[in-house]
Amino acid sequence: MLFNSYIFIFGLLPVAVIGFFLIGGRGHHRVAIAWLVAMSLLFYGWWNPAYVSLILFSILFNYGMGVMLGSEKRRPVRLHLALGITANLALLGYYKYANFFVANVNALTGASYHMETIILPLAISFFTFQQIAFLVDAYRGETREYNFLHYCLFVTFFPQLIAGPIVHHKEMLPQFAQDKIFRLNRDDLAVGLTIFTIGLFKKVMLADEIAQYVSPAFAAADNGEILTFFEAWGAALSYTLQLYFDFSGYSDMAIGIARMFGIRLPLNFNAPYKAANIIEFWRRWHMTLSRFLRDYLYFPLGGSRRGTVRRYVNVMITMVLGGLWHGAAWTFVAWGALHGAYLGVNHAWRGLRERLGFTGPSRWWGRTLAVTITFLAVVVAWVFFRATSFNGALAILKAMTGVNGAVVPPGNLLREAWSVDMVNALGVEVGRPAYFDGLKQAKKIIGMLLIVFLLPTTQQLMSRFGAALETYPGEVPGWRRQWMLWRPSRSWALAASAMAVLALFHLVRFSEFLYYQF
């Protein structure tokens, strides 16, 4: 089931909210939690009921392991923790990487091993990582609550189940134990509905609108067709914006739905394209994933404690595995390795600046240049993330350099012979590019870039009401124009209603969230 579907918006969501508060408001707190678990399992099983048993098995196994690891009477050895982590990774590896492994063995050895195509269960990467973190924290003695019903909701809570955020037990379990969440709060409902509406608008009206320019161009490159300069840049920038508004929209909707129940999820998306370097980008993009990789992979590998060379090696290992986490394909590995190289350069540059004494804040033009360079580096990396083959990714990157020439479609400005001659003099042909829609596509790209760089984030708009938990404390700057901030007013109600109506009328364009596939 998708957040951007009529069955969810007019079916499961209101039933879940009304049932939770009707039951919880009468003092039946455990029954209310059980109701929310049941609604979450219904949400998860809507796509494929067979996989409900898989997530239930995962919950039972990890809860039992967590109780054992956290026992104060009999402190476990590392073997028990290793067993729990191995079991989780084996389950993830089978469903997500078995076909990939067999295909690569066949390619390397010339063998013809065959496996039936394994359908990837939704959210397996997210709930697996979430429970690995629980086991590690239980082993460290950091887990304090072992209420089974609360643990079930911690894993299955439907706002964060499908595509994150990857939440910590210490962020969620204490909230489930608070009596106040079982009483309907009008402020929480208003804030949650507003955030959900903003996220739905981003997904339906922005991400899905620009998506039409992505698949045809990338498919053409994967099939060996030669793209020109504007076709390649149009496809790369369109995907960059599609992914941004898709993930931003989902993150808003997840936070908004949880807030309707009085629950605050950690922030998972914080205007990453405004980052002035790659280190900052990864503190803004999929923030809970970067936190998980830092705390449960990079730090255990040694982090930066074992010298400069080892630090760069650890960064590269972390990012390559992070890339592979996103999908069973070498293009994802390349994307992760590219970001690992970016981070290595970023750390080296920081060290050089410190040695040269440049430790103060950058001027406005310096930050603008840094943001531009970072953004372009991210766009290049997204090409590998989106392409289904190395040849397709390299073909698009080659076209982006201009070696295949540039073609623009004729329009109002290119009807006269003198204007065509002027454009030709710049090395640009006037013709009919198959995968670039000219001024129409350019306007959409420019308009969305202005939204990305000039408008406040949802969290900034809702800052007066603390919409989400801070994943990295102090990372969300205030917004200087106070009149724009959300408040329960008639004008905001009208604005949110207008966004909701527009989005609901466009739900006929079915599209899944991009992060569902991971």
C-alpha positions as CSV (number, residue, x, y, z in Angstrom):
1,M,0.0,0.0,0.0
2,L,1.3,3.5,-0.9
3,F,0.8,6.7,1.0
4,N,-0.1,8.3,-2.3
5,S,-3.2,6.2,-2.9
6,Y,-6.9,6.6,-2.3
7,I,-7.1,3.3,-0.4
8,F,-4.6,4.6,2.1
9,I,-5.7,8.2,2.4
10,F,-9.5,7.5,2.6
11,G,-9.2,3.9,4.0
12,L,-6.5,2.7,6.2
13,L,-5.2,6.0,7.6
14,P,-8.5,7.3,9.0
15,V,-9.5,3.8,10.3
16,A,-6.1,3.5,12.0
17,V,-6.3,7.0,13.6
18,I,-9.9,6.8,14.7
19,G,-9.6,3.2,16.1
20,F,-6.4,4.1,18.0
21,F,-7.9,7.1,19.8
22,L,-11.3,5.4,20.4
23,I,-9.5,2.5,22.1
24,G,-6.7,4.4,23.8
25,G,-9.0,7.1,25.0
26,R,-11.0,4.6,27.0
27,G,-7.8,3.5,28.9
28,H,-7.1,0.4,26.9
29,H,-3.6,1.3,26.0
30,R,-2.2,-2.2,25.3
31,V,-5.2,-2.9,23.0
32,A,-4.6,0.5,21.2
33,I,-1.0,-0.5,20.6
34,A,-2.1,-3.9,19.4
35,W,-4.6,-2.2,17.0
36,L,-1.8,0.0,15.6
37,V,0.4,-3.1,15.1
38,A,-2.5,-4.8,13.3
39,M,-3.0,-1.8,11.0
40,S,0.8,-1.7,10.3
41,L,0.8,-5.4,9.4
42,L,-2.2,-4.8,7.1
43,F,-0.4,-1.9,5.5
44,Y,2.7,-4.1,5.0
45,G,0.8,-7.2,3.8
46,W,-1.4,-5.3,1.3
47,W,1.3,-5.7,-1.4
48,N,2.1,-9.4,-0.7
49,P,0.4,-11.1,2.3
50,A,2.9,-13.9,2.2
51,Y,5.7,-11.7,3.5
52,V,3.9,-10.9,6.7
53,S,5.2,-14.2,8.1
54,L,8.7,-13.0,7.2
55,I,8.6,-9.8,9.2
56,L,6.9,-11.6,12.1
57,F,9.7,-14.2,12.1
58,S,12.2,-11.4,12.1
59,I,10.5,-9.7,15.0
60,L,10.3,-12.9,17.1
61,F,13.9,-13.8,16.5
62,N,15.4,-10.4,17.1
63,Y,13.2,-9.7,20.2
64,G,14.4,-13.0,21.7
65,M,18.0,-12.3,20.9
66,G,17.7,-8.8,22.3
67,V,16.3,-10.0,25.6
68,M,19.1,-12.5,25.9
69,L,21.8,-10.0,24.9
70,G,20.4,-7.4,27.4
71,S,20.2,-9.8,30.3
72,E,22.1,-8.5,33.3
73,K,22.1,-11.9,35.0
74,R,24.0,-13.6,32.3
75,R,26.1,-11.3,30.2
76,P,26.5,-12.8,26.7
77,V,29.7,-13.3,24.8
78,R,30.3,-11.7,21.4
79,L,29.4,-15.0,19.7
80,H,25.7,-14.4,20.5
81,L,25.8,-11.0,19.0
82,A,27.6,-12.3,16.0
83,L,24.9,-15.0,15.6
84,G,22.1,-12.4,15.7
85,I,23.8,-10.1,13.2
86,T,24.7,-13.0,10.9
87,A,21.1,-14.3,10.9
88,N,19.8,-10.9,9.9
89,L,22.4,-10.4,7.2
90,A,21.8,-13.9,5.9
91,L,18.1,-13.2,5.5
92,L,18.8,-9.9,3.8
93,G,21.5,-11.4,1.6
94,Y,19.3,-14.3,0.4
95,Y,16.3,-12.1,-0.6
96,K,18.3,-9.1,-1.9
97,Y,21.6,-10.5,-3.3
98,A,21.3,-14.2,-4.1
99,N,20.3,-13.6,-7.8
100,F,23.1,-11.0,-8.1
101,F,25.6,-13.4,-6.6
102,V,24.7,-16.2,-9.0
103,A,24.7,-13.9,-12.0
104,N,28.2,-12.7,-11.2
105,V,29.5,-16.3,-10.5
106,N,28.2,-17.3,-13.9
107,A,29.8,-14.3,-15.6
108,L,33.2,-15.0,-14.0
109,T,33.3,-18.7,-14.4
110,G,31.1,-19.3,-17.5
111,A,28.9,-21.6,-15.4
112,S,25.1,-21.7,-15.9
113,Y,23.8,-21.9,-12.3
114,H,20.1,-20.9,-12.2
115,M,17.9,-19.6,-9.4
116,E,14.3,-18.6,-9.7
117,T,13.8,-14.9,-9.5
118,I,13.4,-13.9,-5.8
119,I,10.9,-11.1,-5.2
120,L,12.4,-8.6,-2.8
121,P,10.2,-8.2,0.3
122,L,9.2,-4.6,0.9
123,A,11.3,-2.8,3.6
124,I,13.5,-5.7,4.4
125,S,16.6,-3.5,4.3
126,F,15.1,-1.0,6.7
127,F,13.7,-3.3,9.3
128,T,16.8,-5.5,9.2
129,F,19.2,-2.6,9.9
130,Q,16.8,-1.3,12.5
131,Q,16.9,-4.6,14.4
132,I,20.6,-5.0,14.0
133,A,21.0,-1.7,15.8
134,F,18.7,-3.0,18.5
135,L,20.8,-6.1,19.0
136,V,24.1,-4.1,19.1
137,D,22.6,-1.7,21.7
138,A,21.2,-4.5,23.7
139,Y,24.7,-6.1,23.8
140,R,26.2,-2.8,24.9
141,G,23.6,-2.5,27.7
142,E,22.0,0.6,26.2
143,T,18.5,-1.0,25.7
144,R,16.2,-0.3,28.7
145,E,12.7,-1.6,27.6
146,Y,11.7,-5.0,26.4
147,N,7.9,-4.7,26.2
148,F,7.1,-7.1,23.4
149,L,4.1,-5.2,22.1
150,H,6.0,-2.0,22.0
151,Y,8.8,-3.8,20.2
152,C,6.4,-5.1,17.6
153,L,5.2,-1.5,17.0
154,F,8.8,-0.2,16.9
155,V,9.5,-2.5,14.0
156,T,6.2,-2.4,12.1
157,F,5.0,1.2,12.7
158,F,3.6,1.9,9.2
159,P,4.7,5.5,8.8
160,Q,8.4,4.5,8.9
161,L,8.1,0.9,7.8
162,I,8.6,1.0,4.1
163,A,11.3,3.5,3.4
164,G,12.6,4.7,6.7
165,P,13.6,6.6,8.7
166,I,15.8,3.9,10.4
167,V,14.8,4.6,14.0
168,H,16.5,3.8,17.2
169,H,14.7,1.9,20.0
170,K,15.6,4.7,22.4
171,E,13.8,7.2,20.2
172,M,10.6,5.3,19.8
173,L,10.0,2.9,22.7
174,P,9.8,5.6,25.4
175,Q,7.2,7.5,23.3
176,F,4.9,4.4,23.1
177,A,4.9,4.2,26.9
178,Q,3.6,7.8,27.3
179,D,-0.1,8.1,28.3
180,K,-0.5,11.4,26.4
181,I,-0.2,9.7,23.0
182,F,-3.5,7.9,23.6
183,R,-5.5,11.1,23.8
184,L,-6.4,12.9,20.6
185,N,-4.5,16.2,20.4
186,R,-5.9,18.7,18.0
187,D,-2.5,20.4,17.5
188,D,-0.8,17.1,16.7
189,L,-3.5,16.3,14.2
190,A,-3.4,19.7,12.5
191,V,0.5,19.6,12.3
192,G,0.5,16.1,11.1
193,L,-2.2,16.7,8.4
194,T,-0.3,19.8,7.2
195,I,3.0,18.0,6.9
196,F,1.4,15.0,5.2
197,T,-0.3,17.3,2.7
198,I,3.0,19.1,1.9
199,G,4.7,15.8,1.4
200,L,1.9,14.5,-0.8
201,F,2.1,17.7,-2.9
202,K,5.8,17.3,-3.4
203,K,5.4,13.7,-4.5
204,V,2.5,14.0,-6.8
205,M,2.8,17.5,-8.2
206,L,6.6,17.8,-8.4
207,A,8.4,14.4,-8.3
208,D,5.9,12.6,-10.6
209,E,5.7,15.6,-12.9
210,I,9.4,15.7,-13.7
211,A,9.7,11.9,-13.7
212,Q,8.3,11.8,-17.3
213,Y,11.6,13.0,-18.6
214,V,13.8,10.5,-16.8
215,S,13.0,6.9,-17.9
216,P,13.0,7.4,-21.7
217,A,16.4,9.1,-21.8
218,F,18.1,6.6,-19.4
219,A,16.5,3.7,-21.2
220,A,17.8,5.0,-24.5
221,A,21.4,5.3,-23.0
222,D,21.2,1.8,-21.6
223,N,20.1,0.5,-25.1
224,G,23.1,2.1,-26.7
225,E,21.5,5.2,-28.3
226,I,23.6,8.3,-28.5
227,L,22.3,11.3,-26.5
228,T,23.2,14.9,-27.1
229,F,24.2,17.5,-24.5
230,F,20.8,18.8,-23.5
231,E,19.2,15.4,-23.6
232,A,21.8,14.1,-21.1
233,W,21.7,17.1,-18.8
234,G,17.9,17.2,-19.0
235,A,17.7,13.6,-17.9
236,A,20.3,13.9,-15.2
237,L,18.8,17.0,-13.7
238,S,15.3,15.7,-14.0
239,Y,16.2,12.6,-12.1
240,T,18.1,14.6,-9.5
241,L,14.9,16.6,-8.9
242,Q,12.6,13.6,-9.1
243,L,14.6,11.7,-6.4
244,Y,14.8,14.9,-4.2
245,F,11.1,15.6,-4.2
246,D,10.1,11.9,-4.1
247,F,12.2,11.2,-1.0
248,S,11.5,14.6,0.6
249,G,7.8,14.0,0.0
250,Y,7.9,10.5,1.5
251,S,9.8,11.8,4.5
252,D,7.3,14.5,5.1
253,M,4.4,12.1,4.9
254,A,6.0,9.7,7.3
255,I,6.6,12.4,9.8
256,G,3.1,13.8,9.3
257,I,1.4,10.5,9.8
258,A,3.3,9.6,12.9
259,R,2.6,13.1,14.3
260,M,-1.2,12.4,14.0
261,F,-0.6,9.7,16.6
262,G,1.4,12.0,18.8
263,I,4.7,10.3,17.8
264,R,7.7,12.1,16.5
265,L,10.0,10.4,14.1
266,P,13.6,11.5,13.6
267,L,14.3,13.9,10.7
268,N,15.5,12.0,7.7
269,F,15.8,14.7,5.0
270,N,17.1,18.3,5.4
271,A,17.6,20.2,2.2
272,P,20.7,18.1,1.1
273,Y,21.2,20.1,-2.1
274,K,22.0,23.2,-0.1
275,A,25.0,21.4,1.4
276,A,28.4,23.2,0.8
277,N,30.4,19.9,0.8
278,I,29.8,16.1,0.7
279,I,30.3,15.7,4.4
280,E,27.4,18.1,5.0
281,F,25.4,16.4,2.2
282,W,25.5,13.1,4.1
283,R,24.3,14.8,7.2
284,R,21.3,16.1,5.3
285,W,20.5,13.2,2.9
286,H,18.9,10.0,4.3
287,M,20.1,11.2,7.7
288,T,19.2,8.1,9.7
289,L,21.0,5.8,7.2
290,S,24.2,7.9,7.4
291,R,23.9,7.8,11.2
292,F,23.5,4.0,11.1
293,L,26.5,3.6,8.8
294,R,28.6,5.9,11.0
295,D,27.7,4.3,14.3
296,Y,27.5,0.6,13.4
297,L,30.0,0.3,10.5
298,Y,32.4,3.2,10.3
299,F,33.1,3.5,14.0
300,P,33.5,-0.2,14.6
301,L,36.0,-0.3,11.7
302,G,38.1,2.2,13.6
303,G,36.8,5.5,12.2
304,S,39.6,8.0,12.2
305,R,41.3,6.7,15.3
306,R,43.9,4.6,13.4
307,G,45.6,7.2,11.2
308,T,44.8,9.1,8.0
309,V,45.2,6.2,5.6
310,R,43.0,3.9,7.6
311,R,40.4,6.6,7.9
312,Y,40.1,6.9,4.1
313,V,39.9,3.1,3.8
314,N,37.2,3.0,6.4
315,V,35.3,5.8,4.6
316,M,35.5,3.9,1.3
317,I,34.4,0.6,2.8
318,T,31.5,2.3,4.5
319,M,30.3,4.1,1.4
320,V,30.7,1.1,-0.9
321,L,28.7,-1.1,1.4
322,G,26.2,1.8,1.7
323,G,25.9,1.8,-2.1
324,L,25.4,-2.0,-2.2
325,W,22.7,-1.6,0.5
326,H,20.7,0.4,-2.0
327,G,20.6,-2.3,-4.6
328,A,22.2,-5.5,-6.0
329,A,24.0,-4.0,-8.9
330,W,27.5,-2.8,-9.7
331,T,26.1,0.6,-10.6
332,F,25.2,1.1,-6.9
333,V,28.6,0.0,-5.9
334,A,30.1,2.6,-8.3
335,W,27.8,5.2,-6.8
336,G,29.0,4.4,-3.3
337,A,32.6,4.3,-4.3
338,L,32.3,7.7,-6.0
339,H,30.8,9.2,-2.8
340,G,33.6,7.5,-0.8
341,A,36.1,9.3,-3.1
342,Y,34.2,12.6,-2.7
343,L,34.4,12.2,1.1
344,G,38.1,11.4,1.0
345,V,38.7,14.6,-1.1
346,N,36.5,16.6,1.3
347,H,38.4,15.4,4.4
348,A,41.8,16.1,2.7
349,W,40.6,19.6,1.7
350,R,39.5,20.3,5.2
351,G,42.8,19.2,6.6
352,L,44.7,21.5,4.1
353,R,42.5,24.5,5.0
354,E,43.2,24.0,8.7
355,R,47.0,23.7,8.1
356,L,46.9,26.9,6.0
357,G,44.9,28.7,8.8
358,F,41.6,29.1,6.9
359,T,39.3,28.1,9.7
360,G,36.7,30.9,9.7
361,P,33.3,30.8,7.9
362,S,33.2,31.3,4.2
363,R,31.9,34.4,2.6
364,W,28.6,34.3,0.7
365,W,30.3,33.9,-2.7
366,G,32.5,31.2,-1.4
367,R,29.6,29.2,0.0
368,T,27.7,29.7,-3.2
369,L,30.6,28.3,-5.2
370,A,30.9,25.4,-2.7
371,V,27.2,24.5,-2.9
372,T,27.3,24.6,-6.7
373,I,30.4,22.3,-6.9
374,T,28.8,19.9,-4.4
375,F,25.5,19.9,-6.3
376,L,27.2,19.1,-9.6
377,A,29.2,16.3,-8.0
378,V,26.0,14.8,-6.6
379,V,24.3,15.0,-10.0
380,V,27.2,13.1,-11.6
381,A,26.9,10.4,-9.0
382,W,23.1,10.1,-9.4
383,V,23.7,9.0,-13.0
384,F,25.3,5.8,-11.8
385,F,22.5,5.5,-9.2
386,R,19.8,5.7,-11.8
387,A,21.3,3.9,-14.8
388,T,20.7,0.1,-15.1
389,S,24.1,-0.5,-16.7
390,F,27.7,0.9,-16.6
391,N,27.5,1.5,-20.4
392,G,24.3,3.5,-20.0
393,A,25.8,5.6,-17.1
394,L,29.0,6.3,-19.0
395,A,27.0,7.2,-22.2
396,I,25.1,9.8,-20.3
397,L,28.2,11.3,-18.6
398,K,29.9,11.4,-22.0
399,A,27.0,13.2,-23.5
400,M,27.0,15.7,-20.6
401,T,30.5,16.8,-21.6
402,G,29.2,17.9,-25.0
403,V,31.2,15.5,-27.2
404,N,28.1,14.3,-28.9
405,G,27.0,17.8,-29.8
406,A,24.0,19.8,-28.7
407,V,20.5,20.0,-30.3
408,V,17.6,22.2,-29.2
409,P,14.1,22.1,-30.6
410,P,12.8,25.1,-32.5
411,G,10.5,27.5,-30.7
412,N,9.3,31.1,-30.6
413,L,12.9,32.4,-30.2
414,L,14.3,30.2,-33.0
415,R,11.9,30.9,-35.9
416,E,13.9,33.5,-37.7
417,A,17.0,32.6,-39.8
418,W,19.2,35.0,-37.9
419,S,18.4,33.5,-34.5
420,V,19.1,30.0,-35.9
421,D,22.4,31.2,-37.4
422,M,23.4,32.7,-34.0
423,V,22.6,29.4,-32.2
424,N,24.5,27.4,-34.8
425,A,27.5,29.7,-34.3
426,L,27.6,28.6,-30.7
427,G,27.9,24.9,-31.8
428,V,24.2,24.1,-31.1
429,E,22.0,22.6,-33.8
430,V,18.3,23.4,-34.1
431,G,16.4,20.2,-34.5
432,R,14.1,17.7,-32.8
433,P,15.9,15.9,-29.9
434,A,14.1,12.7,-29.0
435,Y,14.6,13.0,-25.3
436,F,14.6,16.7,-24.5
437,D,11.4,18.7,-24.4
438,G,13.0,22.1,-24.9
439,L,11.8,25.2,-23.1
440,K,9.0,23.2,-21.4
441,Q,11.3,20.8,-19.7
442,A,13.9,23.6,-19.0
443,K,11.2,25.7,-17.2
444,K,10.2,22.8,-15.0
445,I,13.8,22.1,-14.1
446,I,14.6,25.8,-13.3
447,G,11.4,26.2,-11.3
448,M,12.1,23.2,-9.2
449,L,15.7,24.3,-8.6
450,L,14.4,27.6,-7.4
451,I,12.1,25.8,-4.9
452,V,15.0,23.6,-3.7
453,F,17.4,26.5,-3.1
454,L,15.2,29.5,-2.2
455,L,12.3,28.2,-0.2
456,P,12.3,26.9,3.4
457,T,12.1,23.3,4.2
458,T,9.0,21.7,5.7
459,Q,10.8,21.4,9.0
460,Q,11.6,25.2,8.9
461,L,8.0,26.0,8.1
462,M,6.8,23.9,11.1
463,S,9.6,24.9,13.4
464,R,7.3,26.5,16.0
465,F,5.7,23.1,16.7
466,G,8.8,20.8,16.7
467,A,7.6,18.5,13.9
468,A,10.4,15.9,14.2
469,L,13.2,14.7,16.4
470,E,16.6,16.1,15.5
471,T,18.8,13.3,14.0
472,Y,21.8,15.6,14.2
473,P,21.1,18.3,16.9
474,G,21.2,21.9,15.6
475,E,21.2,21.0,11.9
476,V,17.9,22.7,11.0
477,P,18.6,26.5,10.7
478,G,15.8,28.9,11.5
479,W,13.9,30.7,8.8
480,R,14.4,34.5,8.8
481,R,10.9,35.3,7.4
482,Q,8.7,34.7,10.3
483,W,5.5,35.5,8.5
484,M,6.0,32.3,6.4
485,L,6.0,29.9,9.3
486,W,3.1,27.7,9.9
487,R,0.4,28.5,12.4
488,P,-3.2,27.2,12.9
489,S,-4.8,30.0,10.8
490,R,-7.4,30.3,8.1
491,S,-4.8,31.3,5.4
492,W,-2.7,28.2,6.1
493,A,-5.8,26.0,6.2
494,L,-6.8,27.3,2.7
495,A,-3.2,26.8,1.4
496,A,-3.0,23.2,2.7
497,S,-6.5,22.5,1.3
498,A,-5.5,23.7,-2.1
499,M,-2.4,21.6,-2.1
500,A,-4.5,18.6,-1.0
501,V,-7.1,19.0,-3.7
502,L,-4.5,19.4,-6.4
503,A,-2.6,16.3,-5.3
504,L,-5.7,14.2,-4.9
505,F,-6.9,15.0,-8.4
506,H,-3.6,13.9,-9.8
507,L,-3.4,10.6,-7.9
508,V,-4.6,8.8,-11.1
509,R,-0.9,8.9,-12.2
510,F,0.2,5.8,-10.2
511,S,3.8,5.8,-9.1
512,E,5.7,4.2,-6.4
513,F,8.2,5.9,-4.1
514,L,11.7,5.4,-5.5
515,Y,13.1,4.2,-2.1
516,Y,10.6,1.3,-2.1
517,Q,13.0,-0.7,-4.2
518,F,15.7,-0.5,-1.6
